[in-house]
Amino acid sequence: MALRVEPSRQACGARVTGLDLSRSLDPATIAEIRAIWLEHHVLAFPDQHLDDDQLEAFTLCFGDFGDDPFFAPIRGRQHIAAIRREADEQSPLFAENWHTDWSFQARPPSGTCLNAVDIPPVGGDTLYANQHLAWEALPAARQADLTDLIAIHSARLAYAPDGSYGAKDKGRSMDIRPDESARATQTHPLVPAHPETGRRGFYSTLGYIVGIEGMADSAAFPLLLELQQWQSDERFVYRHRWEPGMLTMWDNRSVLHKATGGYEGHRRELHRTTIAAWNG
């Protein structure tokens, strides 16, 4: 069966069929998937129904496993975390703010894979915002103002003991483990060139970005808030609807993402792996 690509006709995203991801992929197929991934940024593979061994094998086709701080892996695994919400759970929705996975690391991950385990009949869409489009839509004069800025990243607002998922976070089924190490900072260009395509785009957003190097907070935070509103404008957003048995992968270097709710009274679980930084 030939590989087929159906673009979402939104700001990014494509549906890929004609593959059985439970089987080993040959180098030519892996290269083809990677090229499609770089073009569309978010790929959805329906009707795969992968087990955890197969999820790990697929992930390793695109790089080593990345480091996943602050999540406990599922039992018997080192590199799979469960993104889980029970039907009766009352805690705030996990990952409901725009972000790029682990941008606070010195070498952040290239991508993330999510494998559907338990999909509710309604709700639970994931939103993705194309950061190349967000950058390219800015006027040249505004690009000139931003092009050399260096962003300061940290996990402290989410994963420090006093953060959103710290001591005050109760009744959550996910095994999140906040730690003082979340207070560390790391810098990255605000608008880097993609390491594989060379295309420029915003990298991460307010939340994991906690400041701008050389800029007072009184100026940096209003700027970051203004940019976040621009980065997530509906013109740049793709809404992904989950299906049972679906696998998705996305490029953390080119999109933001966020969770949505709307499935109250239903259980939802996805298994997540991280693709390490690209070594070229």
C-alpha distance (Angstrom), angle and dihedral (degrees) to the residues before:
residue distance angle dihedral
M1 . . .
A2 3.81 . .
L3 3.77 121.7 .
R4 3.80 111.7 -105.5
V5 3.81 128.5 -164.2
E6 3.80 123.0 -156.9
P7 3.84 111.8 -174.4
S8 3.79 114.9 -141.7
R9 3.82 92.1 -128.4
Q10 3.78 86.6 -132.4
A11 3.80 128.5 99.0
C12 3.81 92.8 -65.7
G13 3.79 140.0 -22.4
A14 3.80 136.3 90.8
R15 3.79 137.6 -157.4
V16 3.81 114.0 -128.5
T17 3.80 121.6 -159.6
G18 3.78 137.0 163.9
L19 3.82 94.2 68.2
D20 3.79 133.7 103.9
L21 3.80 103.2 -149.7
S22 3.80 92.0 -174.6
R23 3.82 86.9 75.8
S24 3.81 128.0 69.3
L25 3.80 112.8 -86.8
D26 3.79 120.3 -134.5
P27 3.83 119.6 -129.8
A28 3.81 93.6 -104.3
T29 3.81 92.1 54.3
I30 3.80 91.8 46.5
A31 3.81 90.1 51.5
E32 3.80 90.3 49.2
I33 3.80 92.4 50.8
R34 3.80 90.4 47.9
A35 3.81 91.7 52.6
I36 3.82 90.9 49.7
W37 3.81 89.7 47.4
L38 3.80 92.4 52.5
E39 3.79 90.3 49.2
H40 3.82 98.5 46.0
H41 3.84 101.3 25.0
V42 3.82 94.3 -150.3
L43 3.80 122.6 54.6
A44 3.80 127.6 -170.7
F45 3.81 120.5 -161.7
P46 3.84 109.0 -167.4
D47 3.80 127.6 -157.1
Q48 3.81 97.2 18.7
H49 3.83 102.1 123.7
L50 3.80 93.2 -168.7
D51 3.79 123.7 -172.4
D52 3.81 121.0 -139.0
D53 3.82 94.5 -92.6
Q54 3.79 90.1 53.5
L55 3.81 92.2 46.1
E56 3.79 90.5 53.9
A57 3.81 92.3 46.6
F58 3.81 91.5 51.4
T59 3.81 91.8 48.5
L60 3.81 92.0 52.7
C61 3.80 90.4 56.5
F62 3.82 87.4 73.9
G63 3.79 103.0 39.2
D64 3.77 143.7 -52.0
F65 3.79 120.9 -51.9
G66 3.77 113.1 -83.2
D67 3.78 125.2 -131.0
D68 3.81 113.1 -94.9
P69 3.80 109.8 -161.8
F70 3.82 123.0 -170.8
F71 3.83 94.5 21.4
A72 3.79 123.8 95.5
P73 3.81 111.1 -139.0
I74 3.79 120.6 -123.4
R75 3.78 116.7 -90.7
G76 3.78 114.1 -72.6
R77 3.82 94.8 14.0
Q78 3.78 135.3 89.8
H79 3.79 100.1 -166.4
I80 3.81 107.4 36.7
A81 3.79 123.9 84.5
A82 3.80 125.1 -172.5
I83 3.80 116.2 -127.2
R84 3.78 94.1 -158.1
R85 3.80 139.1 166.8
E86 3.79 121.6 176.8
A87 3.78 121.6 -137.4
D88 3.81 93.8 -109.7
E89 3.81 97.4 39.7
Q90 3.81 116.5 134.6
S91 3.82 101.8 -178.4
P92 3.82 118.5 112.2
L93 3.78 114.4 -80.2
F94 3.81 112.6 -87.5
A95 3.84 118.0 -116.4
E96 3.81 94.5 2.4
N97 3.82 92.2 145.8
W98 3.80 125.0 78.9
H99 3.80 112.0 -95.4
T100 3.79 147.5 141.8
D101 3.80 113.6 -122.6
W102 3.80 114.7 -97.2
S103 3.82 96.1 -19.6
F104 3.81 87.5 157.0
Q105 3.83 91.1 72.9
A106 3.80 122.6 98.8
R107 3.82 88.9 -123.0
P108 3.80 105.6 24.2
P109 3.79 119.9 -159.4
S110 3.78 123.1 -86.3
G111 3.76 94.2 -139.5
T112 3.77 151.2 -14.0
C113 3.81 131.1 -129.7
L114 3.81 123.5 -154.8
N115 3.78 121.4 -169.2
A116 3.80 120.0 -162.7
V117 3.82 113.0 -121.3
D118 3.82 103.2 157.3
I119 3.81 117.2 8.4
P120 3.82 121.0 -172.6
P121 3.81 118.5 -131.1
V122 3.80 91.7 -118.2
G123 3.81 137.3 28.6
G124 3.77 128.9 -0.4
D125 3.81 97.1 113.8
T126 3.81 117.9 164.3
L127 3.80 118.3 -136.2
Y128 3.80 122.9 -147.3
A129 3.82 126.5 -168.3
N130 3.81 118.7 -156.0
Q131 3.80 106.1 -132.5
H132 3.80 95.5 -169.3
L133 3.79 89.1 60.4
A134 3.80 91.2 45.1
W135 3.80 90.7 54.9
E136 3.78 96.4 41.8
A137 3.81 92.5 50.9
L138 3.81 92.1 61.2
P139 3.80 119.2 99.3
A140 3.80 113.5 -102.5
A141 3.80 91.9 -113.2
R142 3.80 91.4 55.4
Q143 3.80 91.0 47.1
A144 3.81 88.7 53.7
D145 3.82 89.9 55.3
L146 3.81 92.6 53.0
T147 3.78 106.4 30.9
D148 3.81 98.9 94.0
L149 3.81 99.6 37.4
I150 3.80 119.1 125.1
A151 3.81 116.5 -146.5
I152 3.80 124.2 -145.6
H153 3.80 112.5 -137.9
S154 3.80 129.8 -163.7
A155 3.81 139.1 159.9
R156 3.80 92.6 -143.8
L157 3.81 98.1 106.1
A158 3.80 90.9 56.2
Y159 3.80 109.7 25.3
A160 3.81 108.6 24.7
P161 3.83 112.5 105.8
D162 3.81 88.8 -100.9
G163 3.81 93.9 42.1
S164 3.79 130.6 104.7
Y165 3.81 92.3 -81.6
G166 3.80 95.3 35.6
A167 3.80 132.2 98.3
K168 3.81 94.5 -43.4
D169 3.82 92.5 57.1
K170 3.80 106.3 97.5
G171 3.79 137.1 175.0
R172 3.81 97.3 21.6
S173 3.80 120.2 148.2
M174 3.81 93.8 -155.8
D175 3.80 114.4 90.8
I176 3.81 101.0 -123.4
R177 3.80 117.3 168.9
P178 3.82 114.5 -162.3
D179 3.78 117.9 -160.2
E180 3.81 141.6 179.6
S181 3.82 88.5 -110.9
A182 3.81 86.8 76.1
R183 3.80 88.7 77.5
A184 3.82 92.2 70.7
T185 3.81 118.3 108.4
Q186 3.78 133.9 -141.1
T187 3.80 131.0 -176.0
H188 3.80 129.7 -136.5
P189 3.81 132.4 165.1
L190 3.79 111.5 -87.7
V191 3.81 90.5 -134.5
P192 3.81 109.5 25.2
A193 3.78 128.3 173.0
H194 3.81 111.9 -105.5
P195 3.84 106.1 -103.4
E196 3.81 93.3 -132.0
T197 3.79 105.2 32.5
G198 3.81 102.1 25.2
R199 3.81 90.3 -134.3
R200 3.80 113.1 141.1
G201 3.77 124.0 -128.7
F202 3.78 143.2 146.1
Y203 3.80 113.9 -74.8
S204 3.82 116.1 -146.9
T205 3.79 125.4 -32.5
L206 3.80 146.5 -129.4
G207 3.80 109.0 -38.7
Y208 3.77 101.5 46.0
I209 3.81 85.7 33.1
V210 3.79 105.0 70.7
G211 3.80 101.2 171.3
I212 3.79 149.3 -16.4
E213 3.78 120.1 -101.7
G214 3.80 111.6 -107.3
M215 3.81 93.4 8.6
A216 3.80 126.6 107.1
D217 3.78 115.2 -116.5
S218 3.80 89.5 -119.8
A219 3.81 87.9 65.8
A220 3.81 99.8 29.9
F221 3.80 99.0 56.4
P222 3.82 96.8 51.6
L223 3.81 88.1 47.9
L224 3.80 92.8 49.3
L225 3.80 91.6 47.6
E226 3.81 90.9 50.1
L227 3.81 90.6 48.9
Q228 3.81 93.5 47.1
Q229 3.79 90.1 55.8
W230 3.80 89.2 50.3
Q231 3.82 94.9 43.7
S232 3.80 91.7 54.6
D233 3.81 97.6 43.0
E234 3.81 110.3 141.6
R235 3.83 90.3 -114.4
F236 3.79 88.6 70.4
V237 3.83 99.2 41.3
Y238 3.80 132.1 103.1
R239 3.81 118.4 -167.1
H240 3.79 111.7 -146.6
R241 3.81 118.3 -156.1
W242 3.77 115.7 -156.7
E243 3.79 126.0 -133.9
P244 3.82 130.0 -169.4
G245 3.80 110.8 -87.7
M246 3.81 94.3 17.7
L247 3.80 125.2 141.7
T248 3.80 121.7 -161.4
M249 3.78 132.1 -172.0
W250 3.78 126.8 -173.1
D251 3.78 138.2 -172.8
N252 3.80 109.6 -115.7
R253 3.80 89.4 -165.1
S254 3.79 93.8 64.6
V255 3.81 109.5 27.9
L256 3.77 141.6 49.4
H257 3.79 117.9 -146.1
K258 3.79 140.4 -168.4
A259 3.79 138.8 -178.1
T260 3.79 125.4 -117.1
G261 3.80 130.6 -158.1
G262 3.77 131.5 -149.4
Y263 3.82 96.8 127.1
E264 3.79 100.0 95.3
G265 3.80 111.3 162.7
H266 3.81 92.6 26.3
R267 3.78 130.4 95.3
R268 3.82 119.3 -122.6
E269 3.82 127.9 -171.0
L270 3.79 133.1 167.8
H271 3.80 128.5 172.9
R272 3.77 115.1 -131.3
T273 3.80 133.4 -157.1
T274 3.79 128.7 178.8
I275 3.80 126.6 -137.0
A276 3.80 111.2 -142.1
A277 3.79 124.5 -124.0
W278 3.77 114.2 -66.6
N279 3.81 114.4 -101.2
G280 3.80 97.2 -168.2
